[in-house]
Amino acid sequence: MRAPRGARIAVGRVADRPVVRRGGLAVAACVTLTLVFDHRAIDGHPAALFLAAVRDLLEDASQL
């Protein structure tokens, strides 16, 4: 029997996109992260905090 899965994270492709940095327009490599989770097992707030932490680590790799 397979263990239940409470959440899955999907990673989209990396693509150059326009972003605002220091008040100006720039081009940056961006990726879409999607977190799908079972609300019966995980509350939305901790799930959002987790996804934000993943984003922060990817934006500043020196934290790894």
N, CA, C, O and CB atoms as a CASP TS submission, in Angstrom:
PFRMAT TS
TARGET T0000
AUTHOR 0000-0000-0000
METHOD Language model
MODEL 1
PARENT N/A
ATOM      1  N   MET     1       0.842  -1.180   0.000  1.00  0.00           N
ATOM      2  CA  MET     1       0.000   0.000   0.000  1.00  0.00           C
ATOM      3  C   MET     1       0.886   1.241   0.000  1.00  0.00           C
ATOM      4  O   MET     1       1.872   1.310   0.734  1.00  0.00           O
ATOM      5  CB  MET     1      -0.957  -0.001   1.219  1.00  0.00           C
ATOM      6  N   ARG     2       0.533   2.205  -0.815  1.00  0.00           N
ATOM      7  CA  ARG     2       1.307   3.433  -0.958  1.00  0.00           C
ATOM      8  C   ARG     2       0.917   4.432   0.137  1.00  0.00           C
ATOM      9  O   ARG     2      -0.253   4.545   0.503  1.00  0.00           O
ATOM     10  CB  ARG     2       1.091   4.053  -2.361  1.00  0.00           C
ATOM     11  N   ALA     3       1.915   5.150   0.650  1.00  0.00           N
ATOM     12  CA  ALA     3       1.660   6.167   1.675  1.00  0.00           C
ATOM     13  C   ALA     3       0.872   7.327   1.071  1.00  0.00           C
ATOM     14  O   ALA     3       1.082   7.665  -0.094  1.00  0.00           O
ATOM     15  CB  ALA     3       2.994   6.679   2.290  1.00  0.00           C
ATOM     16  N   PRO     4      -0.027   7.942   1.833  1.00  0.00           N
ATOM     17  CA  PRO     4      -0.801   9.079   1.312  1.00  0.00           C
ATOM     18  C   PRO     4       0.111  10.272   1.027  1.00  0.00           C
ATOM     19  O   PRO     4       1.140  10.458   1.677  1.00  0.00           O
ATOM     20  CB  PRO     4      -1.908   9.486   2.313  1.00  0.00           C
ATOM     21  N   ARG     5      -0.280  11.053   0.065  1.00  0.00           N
ATOM     22  CA  ARG     5       0.487  12.252  -0.282  1.00  0.00           C
ATOM     23  C   ARG     5      -0.324  13.477   0.131  1.00  0.00           C
ATOM     24  O   ARG     5      -1.451  13.678  -0.323  1.00  0.00           O
ATOM     25  CB  ARG     5       0.825  12.291  -1.816  1.00  0.00           C
ATOM     26  N   GLY     6       0.270  14.287   0.997  1.00  0.00           N
ATOM     27  CA  GLY     6      -0.422  15.487   1.476  1.00  0.00           C
ATOM     28  C   GLY     6      -0.217  16.682   0.580  1.00  0.00           C
ATOM     29  O   GLY     6      -1.043  17.594   0.554  1.00  0.00           O
ATOM     30  N   ALA     7       0.901  16.685  -0.172  1.00  0.00           N
ATOM     31  CA  ALA     7       1.192  17.839  -1.029  1.00  0.00           C
ATOM     32  C   ALA     7       2.123  17.439  -2.164  1.00  0.00           C
ATOM     33  O   ALA     7       2.880  16.474  -2.067  1.00  0.00           O
ATOM     34  CB  ALA     7       1.816  18.984  -0.209  1.00  0.00           C
ATOM     35  N   ARG     8       2.044  18.205  -3.233  1.00  0.00           N
ATOM     36  CA  ARG     8       2.945  18.049  -4.379  1.00  0.00           C
ATOM     37  C   ARG     8       3.326  19.430  -4.853  1.00  0.00           C
ATOM     38  O   ARG     8       2.522  20.362  -4.820  1.00  0.00           O
ATOM     39  CB  ARG     8       2.285  17.219  -5.532  1.00  0.00           C
ATOM     40  N   ILE     9       4.564  19.552  -5.296  1.00  0.00           N
ATOM     41  CA  ILE     9       5.023  20.824  -5.841  1.00  0.00           C
ATOM     42  C   ILE     9       5.371  20.607  -7.304  1.00  0.00           C
ATOM     43  O   ILE     9       6.047  19.642  -7.658  1.00  0.00           O
ATOM     44  CB  ILE     9       6.249  21.383  -5.045  1.00  0.00           C
ATOM     45  N   ALA    10       4.901  21.515  -8.149  1.00  0.00           N
ATOM     46  CA  ALA    10       5.181  21.455  -9.581  1.00  0.00           C
ATOM     47  C   ALA    10       6.071  22.626  -9.940  1.00  0.00           C
ATOM     48  O   ALA    10       5.896  23.734  -9.434  1.00  0.00           O
ATOM     49  CB  ALA    10       3.868  21.472 -10.422  1.00  0.00           C
ATOM     50  N   VAL    11       7.029  22.371 -10.821  1.00  0.00           N
ATOM     51  CA  VAL    11       7.964  23.396 -11.255  1.00  0.00           C
ATOM     52  C   VAL    11       7.800  23.581 -12.756  1.00  0.00           C
ATOM     53  O   VAL    11       7.931  22.634 -13.532  1.00  0.00           O
ATOM     54  CB  VAL    11       9.434  23.019 -10.888  1.00  0.00           C
ATOM     55  N   GLY    12       7.512  24.814 -13.150  1.00  0.00           N
ATOM     56  CA  GLY    12       7.372  25.122 -14.574  1.00  0.00           C
ATOM     57  C   GLY    12       8.727  25.368 -15.204  1.00  0.00           C
ATOM     58  O   GLY    12       9.759  25.203 -14.554  1.00  0.00           O
ATOM     59  N   ARG    13       8.729  25.759 -16.456  1.00  0.00           N
ATOM     60  CA  ARG    13       9.995  25.993 -17.149  1.00  0.00           C
ATOM     61  C   ARG    13      10.549  27.364 -16.793  1.00  0.00           C
ATOM     62  O   ARG    13       9.809  28.286 -16.451  1.00  0.00           O
ATOM     63  CB  ARG    13       9.813  25.872 -18.672  1.00  0.00           C
ATOM     64  N   VAL    14      11.843  27.471 -16.880  1.00  0.00           N
ATOM     65  CA  VAL    14      12.520  28.748 -16.645  1.00  0.00           C
ATOM     66  C   VAL    14      12.434  29.557 -17.934  1.00  0.00           C
ATOM     67  O   VAL    14      12.743  29.059 -19.017  1.00  0.00           O
ATOM     68  CB  VAL    14      14.022  28.538 -16.197  1.00  0.00           C
ATOM     69  N   ALA    15      12.012  30.808 -17.800  1.00  0.00           N
ATOM     70  CA  ALA    15      11.888  31.683 -18.966  1.00  0.00           C
ATOM     71  C   ALA    15      12.233  33.112 -18.568  1.00  0.00           C
ATOM     72  O   ALA    15      11.989  33.520 -17.432  1.00  0.00           O
ATOM     73  CB  ALA    15      10.459  31.613 -19.564  1.00  0.00           C
ATOM     74  N   ASP    16      12.798  33.874 -19.502  1.00  0.00           N
ATOM     75  CA  ASP    16      13.076  35.279 -19.254  1.00  0.00           C
ATOM     76  C   ASP    16      11.758  36.048 -19.254  1.00  0.00           C
ATOM     77  O   ASP    16      10.926  35.891 -20.149  1.00  0.00           O
ATOM     78  CB  ASP    16      14.056  35.851 -20.317  1.00  0.00           C
ATOM     79  N   ARG    17      11.588  36.885 -18.223  1.00  0.00           N
ATOM     80  CA  ARG    17      10.366  37.681 -18.099  1.00  0.00           C
ATOM     81  C   ARG    17      10.728  39.077 -17.611  1.00  0.00           C
ATOM     82  O   ARG    17      11.741  39.256 -16.935  1.00  0.00           O
ATOM     83  CB  ARG    17       9.351  37.004 -17.131  1.00  0.00           C
ATOM     84  N   PRO    18       9.907  40.066 -17.950  1.00  0.00           N
ATOM     85  CA  PRO    18      10.161  41.404 -17.424  1.00  0.00           C
ATOM     86  C   PRO    18       9.794  41.462 -15.936  1.00  0.00           C
ATOM     87  O   PRO    18       8.748  40.959 -15.525  1.00  0.00           O
ATOM     88  CB  PRO    18       9.363  42.467 -18.223  1.00  0.00           C
ATOM     89  N   VAL    19      10.669  42.081 -15.141  1.00  0.00           N
ATOM     90  CA  VAL    19      10.423  42.251 -13.709  1.00  0.00           C
ATOM     91  C   VAL    19      10.828  43.665 -13.309  1.00  0.00           C
ATOM     92  O   VAL    19      11.604  44.318 -14.006  1.00  0.00           O
ATOM     93  CB  VAL    19      11.204  41.188 -12.869  1.00  0.00           C
ATOM     94  N   VAL    20      10.299  44.129 -12.188  1.00  0.00           N
ATOM     95  CA  VAL    20      10.679  45.432 -11.652  1.00  0.00           C
ATOM     96  C   VAL    20      11.723  45.205 -10.577  1.00  0.00           C
ATOM     97  O   VAL    20      11.491  44.469  -9.617  1.00  0.00           O
ATOM     98  CB  VAL    20       9.443  46.207 -11.087  1.00  0.00           C
ATOM     99  N   ARG    21      12.884  45.847 -10.744  1.00  0.00           N
ATOM    100  CA  ARG    21      13.970  45.759  -9.764  1.00  0.00           C
ATOM    101  C   ARG    21      14.465  47.160  -9.479  1.00  0.00           C
ATOM    102  O   ARG    21      14.834  47.898 -10.393  1.00  0.00           O
ATOM    103  CB  ARG    21      15.134  44.849 -10.274  1.00  0.00           C
ATOM    104  N   ARG    22      14.471  47.524  -8.202  1.00  0.00           N
ATOM    105  CA  ARG    22      14.955  48.846  -7.771  1.00  0.00           C
ATOM    106  C   ARG    22      14.274  49.967  -8.539  1.00  0.00           C
ATOM    107  O   ARG    22      14.909  50.961  -8.893  1.00  0.00           O
ATOM    108  CB  ARG    22      16.470  48.944  -7.952  1.00  0.00           C
ATOM    109  N   GLY    23      12.984  49.808  -8.796  1.00  0.00           N
ATOM    110  CA  GLY    23      12.206  50.840  -9.458  1.00  0.00           C
ATOM    111  C   GLY    23      12.345  50.883 -10.971  1.00  0.00           C
ATOM    112  O   GLY    23      11.744  51.739 -11.620  1.00  0.00           O
ATOM    113  N   GLY    24      13.132  49.969 -11.546  1.00  0.00           N
ATOM    114  CA  GLY    24      13.310  49.944 -12.991  1.00  0.00           C
ATOM    115  C   GLY    24      12.921  48.602 -13.576  1.00  0.00           C
ATOM    116  O   GLY    24      12.768  47.609 -12.865  1.00  0.00           O
ATOM    117  N   LEU    25      12.767  48.598 -14.878  1.00  0.00           N
ATOM    118  CA  LEU    25      12.380  47.375 -15.573  1.00  0.00           C
ATOM    119  C   LEU    25      13.636  46.592 -15.950  1.00  0.00           C
ATOM    120  O   LEU    25      14.614  47.163 -16.433  1.00  0.00           O
ATOM    121  CB  LEU    25      11.531  47.698 -16.836  1.00  0.00           C
ATOM    122  N   ALA    26      13.598  45.286 -15.723  1.00  0.00           N
ATOM    123  CA  ALA    26      14.729  44.415 -16.046  1.00  0.00           C
ATOM    124  C   ALA    26      14.189  43.088 -16.570  1.00  0.00           C
ATOM    125  O   ALA    26      13.000  42.792 -16.445  1.00  0.00           O
ATOM    126  CB  ALA    26      15.648  44.190 -14.798  1.00  0.00           C
ATOM    127  N   VAL    27      15.074  42.305 -17.151  1.00  0.00           N
ATOM    128  CA  VAL    27      14.721  40.959 -17.611  1.00  0.00           C
ATOM    129  C   VAL    27      15.386  39.974 -16.660  1.00  0.00           C
ATOM    130  O   VAL    27      16.573  40.095 -16.358  1.00  0.00           O
ATOM    131  CB  VAL    27      15.170  40.710 -19.112  1.00  0.00           C
ATOM    132  N   ALA    28      14.611  38.998 -16.190  1.00  0.00           N
ATOM    133  CA  ALA    28      15.147  38.008 -15.251  1.00  0.00           C
ATOM    134  C   ALA    28      14.614  36.629 -15.595  1.00  0.00           C
ATOM    135  O   ALA    28      13.516  36.484 -16.133  1.00  0.00           O
ATOM    136  CB  ALA    28      14.788  38.376 -13.793  1.00  0.00           C
ATOM    137  N   ALA    29      15.405  35.630 -15.277  1.00  0.00           N
ATOM    138  CA  ALA    29      14.955  34.252 -15.441  1.00  0.00           C
ATOM    139  C   ALA    29      13.953  33.942 -14.330  1.00  0.00           C
ATOM    140  O   ALA    29      14.274  34.083 -13.150  1.00  0.00           O
ATOM    141  CB  ALA    29      16.163  33.249 -15.411  1.00  0.00           C
ATOM    142  N   CYS    30      12.758  33.527 -14.696  1.00  0.00           N
ATOM    143  CA  CYS    30      11.691  33.255 -13.726  1.00  0.00           C
ATOM    144  C   CYS    30      11.141  31.849 -13.941  1.00  0.00           C
ATOM    145  O   CYS    30      11.214  31.295 -15.038  1.00  0.00           O
ATOM    146  CB  CYS    30      10.553  34.304 -13.846  1.00  0.00           C
ATOM    147  N   VAL    31      10.597  31.295 -12.882  1.00  0.00           N
ATOM    148  CA  VAL    31       9.981  29.978 -12.949  1.00  0.00           C
ATOM    149  C   VAL    31       8.682  30.024 -12.148  1.00  0.00           C
ATOM    150  O   VAL    31       8.593  30.738 -11.149  1.00  0.00           O
ATOM    151  CB  VAL    31      10.945  28.867 -12.406  1.00  0.00           C
ATOM    152  N   THR    32       7.693  29.279 -12.575  1.00  0.00           N
ATOM    153  CA  THR    32       6.432  29.192 -11.846  1.00  0.00           C
ATOM    154  C   THR    32       6.472  27.975 -10.938  1.00  0.00           C
ATOM    155  O   THR    32       6.755  26.864 -11.384  1.00  0.00           O
ATOM    156  CB  THR    32       5.222  29.117 -12.818  1.00  0.00           C
ATOM    157  N   LEU    33       6.184  28.197  -9.654  1.00  0.00           N
ATOM    158  CA  LEU    33       6.070  27.108  -8.682  1.00  0.00           C
ATOM    159  C   LEU    33       4.607  26.984  -8.287  1.00  0.00           C
ATOM    160  O   LEU    33       3.951  27.983  -7.993  1.00  0.00           O
ATOM    161  CB  LEU    33       6.977  27.360  -7.422  1.00  0.00           C
ATOM    162  N   THR    34       4.101  25.765  -8.280  1.00  0.00           N
ATOM    163  CA  THR    34       2.714  25.513  -7.893  1.00  0.00           C
ATOM    164  C   THR    34       2.695  24.455  -6.807  1.00  0.00           C
ATOM    165  O   THR    34       3.289  23.387  -6.960  1.00  0.00           O
ATOM    166  CB  THR    34       1.858  25.068  -9.112  1.00  0.00           C
ATOM    167  N   LEU    35       2.016  24.748  -5.716  1.00  0.00           N
ATOM    168  CA  LEU    35       1.864  23.789  -4.626  1.00  0.00           C
ATOM    169  C   LEU    35       0.415  23.343  -4.569  1.00  0.00           C
ATOM    170  O   LEU    35      -0.493  24.155  -4.388  1.00  0.00           O
ATOM    171  CB  LEU    35       2.310  24.401  -3.268  1.00  0.00           C
ATOM    172  N   VAL    36       0.212  22.051  -4.724  1.00  0.00           N
ATOM    173  CA  VAL    36      -1.119  21.458  -4.620  1.00  0.00           C
ATOM    174  C   VAL    36      -1.118  20.617  -3.359  1.00  0.00           C
ATOM    175  O   VAL    36      -0.240  19.776  -3.168  1.00  0.00           O
ATOM    176  CB  VAL    36      -1.491  20.598  -5.894  1.00  0.00           C
ATOM    177  N   PHE    37      -2.102  20.842  -2.497  1.00  0.00           N
ATOM    178  CA  PHE    37      -2.108  20.109  -1.235  1.00  0.00           C
ATOM    179  C   PHE    37      -3.522  19.762  -0.820  1.00  0.00           C
ATOM    180  O   PHE    37      -4.495  20.368  -1.270  1.00  0.00           O
ATOM    181  CB  PHE    37      -1.425  20.919  -0.140  1.00  0.00           C
ATOM    182  N   ASP    38      -3.607  18.782   0.040  1.00  0.00           N
ATOM    183  CA  ASP    38      -4.880  18.295   0.553  1.00  0.00           C
ATOM    184  C   ASP    38      -5.262  19.133   1.773  1.00  0.00           C
ATOM    185  O   ASP    38      -4.604  19.064   2.811  1.00  0.00           O
ATOM    186  CB  ASP    38      -4.800  16.775   0.916  1.00  0.00           C
ATOM    187  N   HIS    39      -6.321  19.920   1.644  1.00  0.00           N
ATOM    188  CA  HIS    39      -6.756  20.786   2.743  1.00  0.00           C
ATOM    189  C   HIS    39      -7.188  19.994   3.979  1.00  0.00           C
ATOM    190  O   HIS    39      -7.279  20.550   5.074  1.00  0.00           O
ATOM    191  CB  HIS    39      -7.900  21.670   2.280  1.00  0.00           C
ATOM    192  N   ARG    40      -7.449  18.722   3.808  1.00  0.00           N
ATOM    193  CA  ARG    40      -7.804  17.908   4.976  1.00  0.00           C
ATOM    194  C   ARG    40      -6.572  17.599   5.816  1.00  0.00           C
ATOM    195  O   ARG    40      -6.686  17.327   7.011  1.00  0.00           O
ATOM    196  CB  ARG    40      -8.483  16.600   4.538  1.00  0.00           C
ATOM    197  N   ALA    41      -5.378  17.640   5.186  1.00  0.00           N
ATOM    198  CA  ALA    41      -4.144  17.294   5.888  1.00  0.00           C
ATOM    199  C   ALA    41      -3.292  18.517   6.221  1.00  0.00           C
ATOM    200  O   ALA    41      -2.567  18.511   7.216  1.00  0.00           O
ATOM    201  CB  ALA    41      -3.335  16.326   5.055  1.00  0.00           C
ATOM    202  N   ILE    42      -3.372  19.564   5.401  1.00  0.00           N
ATOM    203  CA  ILE    42      -2.513  20.734   5.559  1.00  0.00           C
ATOM    204  C   ILE    42      -3.355  21.989   5.447  1.00  0.00           C
ATOM    205  O   ILE    42      -4.166  22.119   4.530  1.00  0.00           O
ATOM    206  CB  ILE    42      -1.378  20.742   4.508  1.00  0.00           C
ATOM    207  N   ASP    43      -3.165  22.914   6.379  1.00  0.00           N
ATOM    208  CA  ASP    43      -3.861  24.197   6.339  1.00  0.00           C
ATOM    209  C   ASP    43      -3.197  25.087   5.297  1.00  0.00           C
ATOM    210  O   ASP    43      -2.004  24.944   5.030  1.00  0.00           O
ATOM    211  CB  ASP    43      -3.858  24.882   7.736  1.00  0.00           C
ATOM    212  N   GLY    44      -3.948  25.992   4.715  1.00  0.00           N
ATOM    213  CA  GLY    44      -3.432  26.848   3.659  1.00  0.00           C
ATOM    214  C   GLY    44      -2.310  27.773   4.087  1.00  0.00           C
ATOM    215  O   GLY    44      -1.387  28.011   3.309  1.00  0.00           O
ATOM    216  N   HIS    45      -2.362  28.303   5.300  1.00  0.00           N
ATOM    217  CA  HIS    45      -1.338  29.254   5.745  1.00  0.00           C
ATOM    218  C   HIS    45       0.051  28.614   5.831  1.00  0.00           C
ATOM    219  O   HIS    45       0.991  29.160   5.253  1.00  0.00           O
ATOM    220  CB  HIS    45      -1.721  29.831   7.104  1.00  0.00           C
ATOM    221  N   PRO    46       0.226  27.485   6.524  1.00  0.00           N
ATOM    222  CA  PRO    46       1.554  26.856   6.536  1.00  0.00           C
ATOM    223  C   PRO    46       2.014  26.439   5.133  1.00  0.00           C
ATOM    224  O   PRO    46       3.208  26.488   4.837  1.00  0.00           O
ATOM    225  CB  PRO    46       1.542  25.634   7.455  1.00  0.00           C
ATOM    226  N   ALA    47       1.089  26.035   4.280  1.00  0.00           N
ATOM    227  CA  ALA    47       1.451  25.659   2.919  1.00  0.00           C
ATOM    228  C   ALA    47       1.989  26.869   2.159  1.00  0.00           C
ATOM    229  O   ALA    47       2.974  26.756   1.430  1.00  0.00           O
ATOM    230  CB  ALA    47       0.238  25.057   2.183  1.00  0.00           C
ATOM    231  N   ALA    48       1.348  28.024   2.326  1.00  0.00           N
ATOM    232  CA  ALA    48       1.815  29.251   1.683  1.00  0.00           C
ATOM    233  C   ALA    48       3.174  29.672   2.231  1.00  0.00           C
ATOM    234  O   ALA    48       4.030  30.137   1.478  1.00  0.00           O
ATOM    235  CB  ALA    48       0.795  30.378   1.878  1.00  0.00           C
ATOM    236  N   LEU    49       3.377  29.515   3.532  1.00  0.00           N
ATOM    237  CA  LEU    49       4.675  29.841   4.130  1.00  0.00           C
ATOM    238  C   LEU    49       5.772  28.935   3.576  1.00  0.00           C
ATOM    239  O   LEU    49       6.887  29.388   3.319  1.00  0.00           O
ATOM    240  CB  LEU    49       4.609  29.714   5.662  1.00  0.00           C
ATOM    241  N   PHE    50       5.455  27.667   3.396  1.00  0.00           N
ATOM    242  CA  PHE    50       6.422  26.725   2.824  1.00  0.00           C
ATOM    243  C   PHE    50       6.814  27.142   1.414  1.00  0.00           C
ATOM    244  O   PHE    50       7.998  27.178   1.079  1.00  0.00           O
ATOM    245  CB  PHE    50       5.845  25.301   2.811  1.00  0.00           C
ATOM    246  N   LEU    51       5.815  27.460   0.583  1.00  0.00           N
ATOM    247  CA  LEU    51       6.104  27.842  -0.793  1.00  0.00           C
ATOM    248  C   LEU    51       6.910  29.145  -0.836  1.00  0.00           C
ATOM    249  O   LEU    51       7.796  29.297  -1.677  1.00  0.00           O
ATOM    250  CB  LEU    51       4.798  27.994  -1.592  1.00  0.00           C
ATOM    251  N   ALA    52       6.608  30.078   0.061  1.00  0.00           N
ATOM    252  CA  ALA    52       7.379  31.327   0.137  1.00  0.00           C
ATOM    253  C   ALA    52       8.825  31.047   0.540  1.00  0.00           C
ATOM    254  O   ALA    52       9.742  31.690   0.031  1.00  0.00           O
ATOM    255  CB  ALA    52       6.730  32.305   1.139  1.00  0.00           C
ATOM    256  N   ALA    53       9.038  30.094   1.452  1.00  0.00           N
ATOM    257  CA  ALA    53      10.397  29.735   1.868  1.00  0.00           C
ATOM    258  C   ALA    53      11.174  29.116   0.707  1.00  0.00           C
ATOM    259  O   ALA    53      12.360  29.400   0.538  1.00  0.00           O
ATOM    260  CB  ALA    53      10.356  28.757   3.060  1.00  0.00           C
ATOM    261  N   VAL    54      10.522  28.277  -0.091  1.00  0.00           N
ATOM    262  CA  VAL    54      11.169  27.693  -1.271  1.00  0.00           C
ATOM    263  C   VAL    54      11.548  28.809  -2.233  1.00  0.00           C
ATOM    264  O   VAL    54      12.658  28.822  -2.766  1.00  0.00           O
ATOM    265  CB  VAL    54      10.236  26.656  -1.970  1.00  0.00           C
ATOM    266  N   ARG    55      10.636  29.741  -2.456  1.00  0.00           N
ATOM    267  CA  ARG    55      10.928  30.878  -3.342  1.00  0.00           C
ATOM    268  C   ARG    55      12.130  31.668  -2.842  1.00  0.00           C
ATOM    269  O   ARG    55      13.025  31.999  -3.620  1.00  0.00           O
ATOM    270  CB  ARG    55       9.706  31.802  -3.453  1.00  0.00           C
ATOM    271  N   ASP    56      12.153  31.969  -1.550  1.00  0.00           N
ATOM    272  CA  ASP    56      13.254  32.748  -0.976  1.00  0.00           C
ATOM    273  C   ASP    56      14.594  32.035  -1.153  1.00  0.00           C
ATOM    274  O   ASP    56      15.600  32.675  -1.457  1.00  0.00           O
ATOM    275  CB  ASP    56      12.996  33.014   0.510  1.00  0.00           C
ATOM    276  N   LEU    57      14.611  30.728  -0.965  1.00  0.00           N
ATOM    277  CA  LEU    57      15.845  29.964  -1.146  1.00  0.00           C
ATOM    278  C   LEU    57      16.306  29.962  -2.597  1.00  0.00           C
ATOM    279  O   LEU    57      17.503  30.039  -2.872  1.00  0.00           O
ATOM    280  CB  LEU    57      15.651  28.535  -0.667  1.00  0.00           C
ATOM    281  N   LEU    58      15.364  29.876  -3.520  1.00  0.00           N
ATOM    282  CA  LEU    58      15.732  29.892  -4.938  1.00  0.00           C
ATOM    283  C   LEU    58      16.213  31.267  -5.384  1.00  0.00           C
ATOM    284  O   LEU    58      17.086  31.369  -6.246  1.00  0.00           O
ATOM    285  CB  LEU    58      14.548  29.459  -5.794  1.00  0.00           C
ATOM    286  N   GLU    59      15.651  32.326  -4.805  1.00  0.00           N
ATOM    287  CA  GLU    59      16.063  33.679  -5.168  1.00  0.00           C
ATOM    288  C   GLU    59      17.431  34.031  -4.614  1.00  0.00           C
ATOM    289  O   GLU    59      18.148  34.832  -5.214  1.00  0.00           O
ATOM    290  CB  GLU    59      15.046  34.681  -4.680  1.00  0.00           C
ATOM    291  N   ASP    60      17.811  33.448  -3.477  1.00  0.00           N
ATOM    292  CA  ASP    60      19.104  33.746  -2.865  1.00  0.00           C
ATOM    293  C   ASP    60      19.783  32.428  -2.514  1.00  0.00           C
ATOM    294  O   ASP    60      19.682  31.935  -1.391  1.00  0.00           O
ATOM    295  CB  ASP    60      18.940  34.650  -1.597  1.00  0.00           C
ATOM    296  N   ALA    61      20.474  31.874  -3.497  1.00  0.00           N
ATOM    297  CA  ALA    61      21.085  30.551  -3.326  1.00  0.00           C
ATOM    298  C   ALA    61      22.152  30.516  -2.228  1.00  0.00           C
ATOM    299  O   ALA    61      22.532  29.430  -1.789  1.00  0.00           O
ATOM    300  CB  ALA    61      21.697  30.102  -4.633  1.00  0.00           C
ATOM    301  N   SER    62      22.641  31.660  -1.780  1.00  0.00           N
ATOM    302  CA  SER    62      23.640  31.665  -0.710  1.00  0.00           C
ATOM    303  C   SER    62      23.045  31.165   0.607  1.00  0.00           C
ATOM    304  O   SER    62      23.793  30.813   1.519  1.00  0.00           O
ATOM    305  CB  SER    62      24.214  33.075  -0.525  1.00  0.00           C
ATOM    306  N   GLN    63      21.723  31.127   0.723  1.00  0.00           N
ATOM    307  CA  GLN    63      21.050  30.622   1.923  1.00  0.00           C
ATOM    308  C   GLN    63      21.099  29.103   2.006  1.00  0.00           C
ATOM    309  O   GLN    63      20.882  28.530   3.073  1.00  0.00           O
ATOM    310  CB  GLN    63      19.603  31.090   1.949  1.00  0.00           C
ATOM    311  N   LEU    64      21.386  28.446   0.875  1.00  0.00           N
ATOM    312  CA  LEU    64      21.402  26.987   0.865  1.00  0.00           C
ATOM    313  C   LEU    64      22.544  26.523   1.648  1.00  0.00           C
ATOM    314  O   LEU    64      22.755  25.317   1.777  1.00  0.00           O
ATOM    315  CB  LEU    64      21.460  26.422  -0.531  1.00  0.00           C
TER
END
